[in-house]
Amino acid sequence: MGESESENEAPKVKLRPIVRLGMFLISHSHLLSVVCCTAGVLTLLLLPLLAKNTYISENALMPGSANPMLSSQEVSEANGLVKDLTSLDLKRMASGIESQRLIAQYMSNLGAEVSFQKFYPQSNQFHPLHFFSSPDSATIRENISCSSYGLNTVGIIRAPRGDGKEAIVLVTPYNSEKIGLGEALSLGIAYSVFSLLTRVTWLAKDIIWVVADSKYGEYAAVDAWLRDYYIPVFSGLGIQNAEMCHGLEENTIRERNMRDGFKRAGTMAAALVIKVADRSEQFEDSLSIYAEASNGQMPNLDLINIVNYLAVHRQGLRIKVEKMWSLLNCKWLKILGEILESLGHLAKNLNPQWKFGIPAADYVEGTATLTSSLYYQALGIPTGPHGAFRDYQVDAVTLEISSRVSSNNKGRQNDFLLRGGRLIEGVIRSVNNLLEKFHQSFFLYLLTSPTSLYAHANNLDPSFEKNESNHPASAADELGITLRSWKWLYAAKKVLVVHLWGAVVLLLPYFICQIPNCTPTTSFVVWVLLSIFSLLILFWILGSPFSYVYASQPQQREWALLKSVTISAAFIGLCLMSVINFATAEIGALLMVPMCLMAHPLKLDVKSRKLRNFSRVACNLALGFIGFPPTAFLVFKGVFEGFDGISVGDFWNWLESIWAWSSATYLYIGMIHLPCWILCIHVILHPC
């Protein structure tokens, strides 16, 4: 009898350590998720503390290895151009023509090849079929007079040591209808460098100087020139029309240098946009560097590094980067900085080799800079006309120079032109040394990742509740397991349809824009009402979240399946977005990951009447409130800029700006974030 009992006893299976670890993680999945989210937020806060000094990766650049050649002769010639531009006292309609003639004449006198490029104003009206492409120019050329055209002036220097296969681009935006002193000085800096480069013998790359007519916007002018540069035009009609419209047909430049129509050089190695700010600095001359392009694209870090090195160590300029200025006076950030500074002193006392901690002021400033960089990259809108070059995979930055005192002083103006010109000369000389494109350094400067979701998405389905018995499953049990596995399809279908609804929400602004005389607030309200109406129709087709009141127990557990698929969809969406725009994925993960992980039916938490469950209710309500895209935008806008005068119309204006620039952030909001928010609210309100 004892022997038969021992034979019937099932042998105990010894699990491997990796299996036991997996079972432990699954059983403590909520704790693991909270720890991962907290670690992600803390890592983001510690980034200013862990930042390392940048360095130039490409040895061939050799910034500052040669003495600058720009002298007072080039500065004197540039002063002549500045004086002639500022002394133009003509009618407003004629000043643009005269300034273009003047600049072209100065270029031609240096022996450069000069051409003109006419472009048309472009409409920014949202159209779903043109989201990732420019509007059709033919549709907006109608009924446009000659005075409505923009006209770019382009000069090209052929390199004496080059083969015409590579080029470096200088861009100076200016308003042809009203030239300010800052624009005249930027033209003077570019002209001084252009004049020098016509006489040097070391130049191995062609130099293209684009004087961009910015009366329709700086970006529009540069983008129009790049489109024509990369799309060959085999007729000279555009050039002839430009000459006839602007009275340039009698100019000697046409006879000497405009024989072949639109002028081109080689592949662009880099581009520099030169601007001079009209404002004056309080302490010293400064240089602001703008690098963000569309959808978070950044130029190679080496380009910024050589500009920074030459500006600081050769020309004595103070480098300025964009900051989120409201954070500089944030009290909790200062307290956190002081805590980290104290920890750094403690670590240094324990081991002098531990370099942990920075001054509290540096931490606050670094955090403000990091926040600004994340915001502008996530916004997906270029911070200057340099953004047009990144669309063609050309590394470019905008350099805005600010003078310490007024540049009206003659001696001060000469010094300003000399320092600015030598800075541009040094950068061109470094890029001229390159034998290939920028590739050594980084193209992504925020080296963090979105918070992981995968560990929490695997164990929400009740089918993961294992049977402790070691007996083999019967046929009925196998049938039940098969039926439970098919319930994933229902949850997946619901998630798919809600994401398709997000696509419908993205298309609604196109129809709302057709409403005449509609204010931003009215447009936003109409958009919300139409979105809610389409969502109600969707729930009427699929079944509302309250349709399970009399459902069976397996159906009442549907929220767990839905949450699991939602987390998986959010994980996939964030991964895809991190490839397109990493900053958007980073900010989106901060808002969406906690919301997806904490989502739990309120009814179950209220029934339990435990402190832990009530705290989860509070978290779900707070995350659900802040996770709604318009609410999140208005809250952050109020925190950083103040709540005075804030309105829901601001969100509509913000949406208009990102869809006008074809920002992928617009797609992320409608196709990923908003559907996941709706699904989380569905889970929270589920009547289990």
C-alpha positions in Angstrom: 0.0 0.0 0.0 2.8 2.4 0.9 4.6 1.5 -2.3 1.6 2.3 -4.5 1.2 5.7 -2.7 4.8 6.5 -3.3 4.5 5.6 -6.9 1.4 7.9 -7.3 3.3 10.8 -5.8 4.3 13.3 -8.5 8.1 13.9 -8.6 9.1 17.4 -7.4 10.7 19.4 -10.2 13.6 21.7 -9.2 13.3 24.9 -11.1 16.3 26.6 -12.5 17.4 30.0 -11.0 16.4 31.9 -14.1 12.9 30.5 -13.9 12.6 31.3 -10.3 13.8 34.9 -11.0 11.2 35.2 -13.7 8.4 34.0 -11.4 9.5 36.4 -8.7 9.5 39.4 -11.2 6.0 38.4 -12.5 4.6 38.1 -8.9 6.0 41.6 -8.1 5.3 43.2 -11.4 3.6 46.3 -10.0 6.6 47.0 -7.8 9.0 46.4 -10.6 7.1 48.8 -12.9 7.1 51.6 -10.2 10.8 51.1 -9.7 11.6 51.3 -13.4 9.5 54.4 -13.9 11.1 56.1 -10.8 14.5 55.1 -12.0 13.8 56.6 -15.4 12.7 60.0 -14.0 15.6 60.1 -11.6 18.0 59.4 -14.4 16.6 62.3 -16.4 17.0 64.6 -13.4 20.6 63.4 -13.0 21.6 64.0 -16.6 23.0 67.5 -15.9 25.1 65.9 -13.2 26.4 63.1 -15.3 27.1 65.2 -18.4 30.6 64.9 -19.8 32.7 67.5 -21.6 32.4 67.3 -25.4 35.4 66.9 -27.6 36.2 67.0 -31.3 36.2 63.5 -32.7 37.4 64.2 -36.3 41.2 64.9 -36.2 41.1 66.3 -39.7 39.1 69.4 -38.6 42.1 70.9 -36.7 40.3 74.1 -35.5 42.6 77.0 -34.8 45.7 75.3 -36.3 46.3 78.2 -38.7 46.4 81.9 -38.0 43.4 83.9 -39.3 44.0 85.7 -42.6 41.1 88.1 -42.5 42.5 91.6 -42.2 41.4 95.2 -42.0 41.3 95.3 -45.8 38.3 92.9 -45.9 36.7 94.7 -43.0 37.0 98.0 -44.9 35.3 96.4 -48.0 32.6 95.0 -45.7 32.1 98.4 -44.1 31.5 99.8 -47.6 28.7 97.3 -48.2 27.1 98.0 -44.8 27.3 101.7 -45.4 25.7 101.4 -48.9 22.9 99.2 -47.6 22.0 101.4 -44.7 22.1 104.6 -46.8 19.5 103.4 -49.3 16.9 106.0 -48.9 14.4 104.8 -51.5 10.7 104.0 -51.6 9.7 100.9 -49.7 8.7 99.0 -52.9 12.0 99.9 -54.6 14.4 99.3 -51.8 14.3 95.6 -52.2 15.3 95.8 -55.9 18.0 98.3 -55.2 19.5 96.3 -52.4 19.5 93.1 -54.5 21.3 94.9 -57.3 23.8 96.3 -54.9 24.6 93.0 -53.3 24.9 91.3 -56.6 27.2 94.0 -57.9 29.5 93.6 -54.9 29.6 89.8 -55.5 30.3 90.3 -59.2 33.2 92.7 -58.4 34.9 89.9 -56.6 34.7 87.6 -59.6 32.0 85.4 -58.2 29.3 83.7 -60.3 26.1 85.5 -59.5 22.5 84.3 -60.1 19.1 85.1 -58.9 16.4 82.7 -57.8 12.7 83.6 -57.7 10.4 81.8 -55.3 6.8 82.1 -54.3 5.1 82.4 -50.9 3.9 79.1 -49.6 0.6 78.4 -47.8 0.8 76.7 -44.4 -2.8 75.5 -44.5 -3.2 72.0 -43.2 -3.8 69.3 -45.8 -3.7 65.6 -44.9 -2.3 64.6 -48.3 0.5 67.1 -48.1 1.6 66.4 -44.5 5.1 65.2 -45.3 5.6 67.2 -48.5 5.6 70.8 -49.5 2.4 72.4 -51.0 2.0 72.3 -54.7 3.6 75.5 -55.9 1.4 75.6 -59.0 -1.7 76.0 -56.8 -0.4 79.1 -55.1 1.2 81.0 -58.0 -2.0 82.2 -59.4 -2.8 85.9 -59.2 0.6 86.7 -57.7 2.2 89.9 -59.0 5.9 90.5 -59.5 6.1 92.4 -56.3 4.9 89.3 -54.4 7.9 87.2 -55.5 10.8 86.6 -53.2 14.3 86.9 -54.8 17.4 85.2 -53.5 20.8 86.4 -54.6 23.5 83.7 -54.9 27.2 84.0 -55.4 29.6 81.1 -56.0 33.4 81.0 -55.7 35.1 78.0 -57.4 37.8 76.5 -55.3 41.3 76.7 -57.0 42.3 73.4 -55.4 38.9 71.6 -55.8 37.2 69.5 -58.4 33.7 71.1 -58.0 32.3 68.1 -56.1 31.9 69.6 -52.7 30.8 73.0 -51.4 30.3 75.0 -48.2 27.3 77.2 -47.9 27.0 80.6 -46.2 23.5 82.0 -45.6 22.6 85.5 -44.6 18.8 86.2 -44.3 17.6 89.7 -44.8 14.3 91.5 -45.4 14.6 93.1 -48.8 11.7 95.5 -48.0 13.3 96.8 -44.8 17.0 96.2 -44.0 17.9 96.7 -40.4 21.4 97.4 -39.0 21.7 93.8 -37.7 21.0 92.4 -41.2 23.4 94.8 -42.8 26.1 93.7 -40.4 25.5 90.0 -41.0 25.8 90.8 -44.7 29.0 92.6 -44.0 30.5 89.7 -42.0 29.6 87.3 -44.8 31.0 89.6 -47.5 34.3 90.1 -45.6 34.8 86.3 -45.6 33.6 85.9 -49.2 36.1 88.6 -50.2 38.9 86.8 -48.5 38.1 83.4 -50.0 38.3 84.8 -53.5 42.1 85.3 -53.0 43.2 82.3 -50.9 45.0 79.4 -52.4 44.1 76.7 -49.8 40.4 76.5 -50.6 39.5 73.0 -51.7 35.7 73.3 -51.6 33.4 75.7 -53.5 31.8 78.5 -51.5 28.2 79.3 -52.0 26.9 82.5 -50.5 23.1 82.7 -50.4 21.6 86.1 -49.5 18.1 84.8 -48.6 15.1 87.2 -49.1 13.3 86.7 -45.8 10.2 88.9 -46.4 8.2 85.6 -46.3 10.3 84.1 -43.6 13.9 83.0 -43.3 13.1 79.3 -43.5 10.9 79.7 -46.6 13.6 81.5 -48.6 16.3 78.9 -47.8 14.0 76.0 -48.3 13.0 77.4 -51.7 16.6 77.7 -52.8 17.4 74.2 -51.6 14.5 72.7 -53.6 15.7 74.3 -56.8 19.3 73.3 -56.0 18.4 69.6 -55.7 15.7 69.5 -58.4 17.3 70.3 -61.7 15.6 72.9 -63.9 16.5 72.6 -67.6 15.1 75.9 -68.8 16.0 79.5 -68.0 12.5 80.7 -67.8 12.5 81.2 -64.1 15.7 83.3 -64.2 14.4 85.4 -67.1 11.1 86.0 -65.3 13.0 87.0 -62.2 15.1 89.5 -64.2 12.0 90.9 -65.9 10.0 91.2 -62.7 12.8 92.9 -60.7 14.3 95.1 -63.5 17.5 93.1 -63.7 17.6 92.5 -67.4 19.7 95.6 -68.1 22.2 94.8 -65.3 25.7 94.0 -66.5 25.7 91.0 -64.1 23.4 89.2 -66.5 25.8 89.6 -69.3 28.9 88.5 -67.3 27.7 85.8 -64.9 24.2 84.7 -65.7 24.7 82.8 -68.9 23.8 79.3 -67.6 20.7 80.0 -65.4 20.5 78.6 -61.9 24.1 78.1 -60.5 25.1 75.0 -58.7 28.2 73.7 -57.0 29.1 70.3 -55.5 27.6 68.3 -52.6 27.2 70.4 -49.5 29.6 69.5 -46.7 28.2 72.0 -44.2 26.1 75.2 -44.0 26.4 78.2 -41.7 23.6 80.7 -41.2 24.9 84.0 -40.1 22.8 86.5 -38.2 23.5 89.6 -36.1 21.1 90.4 -33.3 19.7 93.9 -33.1 19.9 93.8 -29.3 23.0 94.6 -27.3 24.6 92.4 -24.6 25.2 93.8 -21.1 28.6 92.4 -20.4 30.4 90.9 -23.4 30.0 89.9 -27.0 28.1 86.6 -27.3 27.3 83.9 -29.8 24.0 82.0 -29.7 24.0 78.6 -31.5 20.8 77.2 -32.8 21.0 73.6 -33.9 17.5 71.9 -33.7 16.0 71.0 -37.0 12.7 69.3 -38.0 11.5 66.3 -36.0 14.4 66.6 -33.5 17.2 66.2 -36.1 20.5 67.6 -35.0 23.8 68.4 -36.9 26.9 66.4 -36.2 28.3 67.4 -32.8 31.7 68.1 -34.3 30.3 71.1 -36.2 29.1 72.6 -32.9 32.3 71.8 -31.2 34.5 73.6 -33.6 32.2 76.7 -33.5 32.4 76.6 -29.7 36.2 76.2 -29.7 36.9 79.0 -32.1 34.4 81.4 -30.6 35.7 80.9 -27.0 39.4 80.3 -27.5 40.1 82.4 -30.5 37.6 85.3 -30.6 36.7 85.6 -26.9 32.9 85.3 -27.4 30.6 84.0 -24.7 28.5 81.0 -25.9 24.8 81.1 -25.2 22.4 78.3 -25.6 18.6 78.4 -25.3 17.3 77.7 -21.8 13.9 77.3 -20.2 14.3 80.5 -18.3 11.4 79.9 -15.9 13.3 77.0 -14.4 16.2 79.2 -13.3 14.1 80.6 -10.5 12.5 77.3 -9.5 12.8 76.7 -5.8 12.5 73.0 -5.7 15.1 72.7 -8.5 17.5 74.8 -6.5 16.9 72.7 -3.4 17.6 69.5 -5.4 20.8 71.1 -6.8 22.0 71.9 -3.2 21.3 68.4 -2.1 23.3 66.9 -5.0 26.1 69.4 -4.4 26.2 68.3 -0.7 26.3 64.6 -1.8 29.1 65.5 -4.2 31.2 67.0 -1.3 30.5 63.9 0.8 31.6 61.6 -2.0 34.7 63.6 -2.6 35.6 63.4 1.1 35.2 59.6 1.0 37.3 59.3 -2.1 39.0 62.3 -3.8 38.8 60.4 -7.2 35.0 60.4 -7.1 33.9 63.4 -9.2 30.3 63.4 -8.2 28.3 66.6 -7.9 28.4 70.0 -9.4 27.6 73.5 -8.0 23.9 74.0 -7.4 23.8 77.0 -9.8 25.4 74.9 -12.6 22.9 72.1 -12.0 19.9 74.5 -12.3 21.3 76.0 -15.4 22.1 72.6 -16.9 18.6 71.4 -16.2 17.1 74.5 -17.8 19.2 73.9 -20.9 18.3 70.2 -21.0 14.6 71.0 -20.7 14.8 73.5 -23.5 16.7 71.1 -25.7 14.1 68.3 -25.1 11.2 70.7 -25.7 12.5 72.1 -29.0 13.5 68.7 -30.3 10.2 67.2 -29.3 8.3 70.1 -30.8 9.8 69.1 -34.2 10.0 72.7 -35.5 13.4 74.1 -36.6 14.8 76.8 -34.5 16.2 78.6 -37.6 16.6 78.5 -41.3 19.4 75.9 -40.8 16.6 73.3 -40.4 16.0 73.3 -44.1 19.5 71.8 -44.7 18.9 68.8 -42.4 16.0 67.7 -44.6 18.7 67.1 -47.3 21.2 65.5 -44.8 23.4 68.6 -44.7 24.9 69.5 -41.3 24.0 73.2 -40.5 23.7 75.6 -37.6 22.5 79.1 -37.1 25.0 81.5 -35.5 23.6 84.7 -34.0 26.2 87.2 -32.8 25.3 89.8 -30.3 27.4 92.9 -29.6 28.2 94.2 -26.1 27.7 97.8 -27.1 25.9 99.5 -29.9 27.5 98.8 -33.3 26.8 102.3 -34.5 30.3 103.3 -33.1 32.7 103.2 -36.1 35.6 101.6 -34.2 33.4 99.1 -32.4 31.8 98.1 -35.7 35.2 97.4 -37.3 36.2 95.2 -34.3 32.8 93.4 -34.4 33.1 92.7 -38.2 36.7 91.5 -37.7 35.9 89.1 -34.9 32.8 87.8 -36.6 34.5 87.3 -39.9 37.5 85.5 -38.3 35.1 83.1 -36.6 33.4 82.2 -39.9 36.8 81.9 -41.6 38.0 79.5 -38.9 34.9 77.3 -39.3 35.2 77.2 -43.1 38.9 76.4 -42.8 38.1 73.4 -40.5 35.3 72.1 -42.8 37.6 72.6 -45.8 40.0 70.1 -44.3 37.5 67.3 -44.3 37.9 64.6 -46.9 34.4 63.1 -46.2 31.2 64.1 -44.6 30.8 64.6 -40.8 30.5 61.1 -39.3 32.8 60.7 -36.3 30.8 62.4 -33.6 27.2 62.1 -32.3 24.0 63.0 -34.1 21.9 62.4 -31.0 22.9 64.3 -27.9 20.4 63.0 -25.3 21.7 59.5 -24.6 18.7 58.1 -22.7 16.0 55.7 -23.5 12.2 55.5 -23.0 11.1 53.6 -19.9 10.5 49.9 -20.5 7.0 48.6 -20.5 7.5 45.0 -21.5 7.9 43.5 -18.0 4.5 44.6 -17.0 2.6 43.7 -20.1 3.2 39.9 -19.8 1.3 39.0 -16.7 -2.0 40.8 -16.8 -4.1 38.1 -18.5 -5.8 35.8 -16.0 -4.7 32.9 -18.1 -1.2 33.4 -16.6 -2.6 32.3 -13.2 -1.0 28.8 -13.2 -2.5 25.7 -11.9 -0.4 24.4 -9.0 -1.3 20.8 -9.7 1.3 18.7 -11.5 -1.3 16.5 -13.1 -1.6 16.7 -16.8 -4.4 18.9 -18.1 -7.5 17.3 -19.3 -9.2 17.9 -22.7 -11.7 20.3 -21.1 -8.8 22.3 -19.6 -7.0 22.5 -22.9 -10.2 23.7 -24.5 -10.6 26.4 -21.8 -7.0 27.6 -22.3 -7.6 27.8 -26.1 -10.7 29.8 -25.6 -9.0 32.2 -23.2 -6.2 32.8 -25.6 -8.6 33.9 -28.3 -9.9 36.7 -26.0 -6.7 38.6 -26.8 -8.1 39.1 -30.3 -11.0 41.1 -28.9 -8.8 43.3 -26.9 -6.4 43.8 -29.8 -9.3 44.7 -32.1 -10.5 47.3 -29.7 -7.0 48.8 -29.4 -6.7 48.8 -33.2 -10.0 50.5 -33.8 -9.3 53.2 -31.1 -6.0 53.9 -32.8 -7.8 54.3 -36.1 -10.1 56.7 -34.4 -7.0 58.7 -33.5 -6.2 58.9 -37.2 -9.7 60.3 -37.8 -9.1 62.9 -35.1 -5.9 64.0 -36.9 -7.9 64.6 -40.1 -10.6 66.7 -38.5 -8.6 70.0 -38.4 -8.5 70.0 -42.2 -12.3 70.3 -42.3 -12.4 72.7 -39.4 -9.9 75.0 -41.2 -12.6 75.4 -44.0 -14.9 77.2 -41.5 -14.6 81.0 -42.2 -13.8 83.5 -39.5 -13.2 80.8 -36.9 -11.2 81.8 -33.8 -8.7 79.4 -32.2 -10.9 78.8 -29.2 -13.9 78.0 -31.4 -11.9 75.7 -33.6 -10.6 73.8 -30.6 -14.2 73.4 -29.2 -15.5 72.2 -32.5 -12.6 69.8 -32.8 -13.3 68.4 -29.3 -17.0 68.0 -30.0 -16.4 66.2 -33.3 -13.9 63.9 -31.7 -16.3 63.0 -28.9 -19.1 62.4 -31.4 -16.9 60.1 -33.4 -15.8 58.3 -30.2 -19.4 57.8 -29.2 -20.2 56.2 -32.5 -17.1 54.0 -32.1 -18.3 52.8 -28.6 -21.8 52.3 -30.0 -20.3 50.0 -32.6 -17.9 48.1 -30.3 -19.8 48.4 -27.0 -19.3 51.0 -24.3 -17.2 50.3 -21.2 -20.4 49.9 -19.2 -21.8 47.1 -21.3 -20.4 44.4 -19.0 -22.6 45.1 -16.0 -24.4 41.8 -16.4 -21.5 40.0 -18.0 -19.9 36.8 -16.8 -16.8 36.7 -14.7 -14.4 36.0 -17.6 -15.9 38.9 -19.5 -15.6 41.2 -16.4 -11.9 40.4 -16.4 -11.6 41.9 -19.9 -9.9 45.0 -18.5 -6.7 43.1 -17.8 -6.5 41.9 -21.4 -7.2 45.4 -22.6 -4.6 46.9 -20.4 -2.0 44.4 -21.5 -2.6 45.1 -25.2 -2.6 48.9 -24.5 0.8 48.7 -22.8 2.1 46.7 -25.7 0.8 49.2 -28.2 2.3 52.1 -26.2 5.6 50.3 -26.1 5.6 49.8 -29.8 4.5 53.4 -30.4 7.2 54.8 -28.2 9.9 52.6 -29.8 8.9 53.8 -33.3 8.7 57.4 -32.1 12.2 57.2 -30.6 13.5 56.4 -34.0 11.8 59.4 -35.6 12.1 61.9 -32.8 13.8 60.7 -29.6 12.8 63.8 -27.5 9.1 63.3 -28.3 9.4 59.7 -27.2 11.2 60.8 -24.0 8.6 63.3 -23.0 5.7 61.1 -24.1 7.1 58.2 -22.0 7.2 60.4 -18.9 3.5 61.1 -19.3 2.2 57.9 -20.8 4.2 55.1 -19.1 3.0 55.8 -15.5 -0.6 56.3 -16.8 -0.6 52.9 -18.6 1.1 51.0 -15.7 -1.2 52.4 -13.0 -4.5 52.1 -14.9 -6.8 49.9 -12.8 -10.6 49.8 -12.4 -11.8 52.3 -9.8 -14.6 50.0 -8.8 -12.2 47.3 -7.6 -10.1 49.8 -5.7 -13.1 51.4 -4.0 -14.5 48.0 -3.0 -11.2 47.0 -1.3 -11.2 50.0 1.1 -7.4 49.8 1.6 -5.0 52.7 1.9 -2.9 51.2 -0.9 -5.9 51.1 -3.3 -7.1 54.6 -2.4 -3.6 55.9 -3.2 -3.8 54.2 -6.6 -7.2 55.8 -7.2 -5.7 59.2 -6.5 -2.8 58.4 -8.8 -5.1 57.2 -11.6 -7.2 60.4 -11.4 -4.2 62.7 -11.4 -2.4 60.8 -14.2 -5.7 60.6 -16.2 -6.1 64.4 -15.8 -2.5 65.4 -16.8 -2.3 62.7 -19.5 -5.0 64.4 -21.6 -2.9 66.2 -24.3 -4.7 69.7 -24.1 -4.5 69.6 -20.3 -0.9 68.6 -20.3 0.0 71.4 -22.7 -1.9 74.1 -20.7 -0.5 72.9 -17.4 3.1 73.0 -18.7 2.6 76.3 -20.4 1.2 77.7 -17.2 4.1 76.4 -15.1 6.8 77.7 -17.4 5.1 80.9 -18.7 2.4 81.7 -16.1 -1.3 81.1 -16.1 -2.2 84.7 -16.9 -4.2 85.0 -20.1 -4.0 81.2 -20.9 -6.8 79.7 -22.9 -7.7 76.5 -24.7 -7.1 78.4 -28.0 -3.4 78.3 -27.2 -3.5 74.5 -27.7 -5.1 74.9 -31.1 -2.4 77.5 -32.1 0.3 75.1 -31.0 -1.2 72.3 -33.0 -1.4 74.6 -36.1 2.3 75.3 -35.7 3.4 71.7 -35.6 1.2 70.5 -38.4 2.4 73.5 -40.6 5.9 72.3 -40.1 5.0 68.6 -40.7 6.2 67.7 -37.3 5.9 64.0 -36.4 4.8 65.1 -32.9 1.4 65.8 -34.4 1.1 62.2 -35.6 2.4 61.0 -32.2 -0.4 62.9 -30.3 -3.2 61.6 -32.5 -2.0 58.1 -33.3 -0.3 57.0 -30.1 -0.8 59.2 -27.1 -4.5 60.1 -27.4 -5.6 56.5 -28.2 -3.6 55.1 -25.2 -5.1 57.8 -23.0 -8.6 56.8 -24.1 -7.9 53.1 -23.5 -6.5 53.9 -20.0 -9.6 55.8 -19.2 -11.6 52.9 -20.5 -9.8 50.6 -18.1 -10.2 53.0 -15.1 -13.9 53.3 -15.7 -14.4 49.6 -16.4 -17.4 48.2 -14.3 -15.7 44.9 -13.1 
